[in-house]
Amino acid sequence: REKEGEKEREKGKKKKNMAAASSSVRTTMQIYRDLYRVARHLGAKQGGNGPVLCNMVKETFRKHMHEDDPERIEELRQDGIRLITNYMGLEAMEKSPDPTTKL
């Protein structure tokens, strides 16, 4: 019975680990999609650079696809989030009616 209880605990741990992994994969996918959208948008604004920028996003993600160091993965994720946040801030400043905030 003790072995059965131990097996059940192990199954529970595996499920928690899989849920955590699935959560991080989803977050990474969301960042990828956001960066891809930003690349398409920037490409359209810059006169047709969209495919080139989208390719850069794709290649960067492919390059780090097999990264297994959790600290490095988090660092890469934070870099992507920072890029999206900076872009959104610049867009907001450009659209701002306040002339002191425009670039």
PyMOL commands that set and color helices and strands:
alter all, ss='L'
color gray80, all
select helices_A, chain A and resi 2-45+50-63+70-95
alter helices_A, ss='H'
color red, helices_A
deselect
rebuild
show_as cartoon
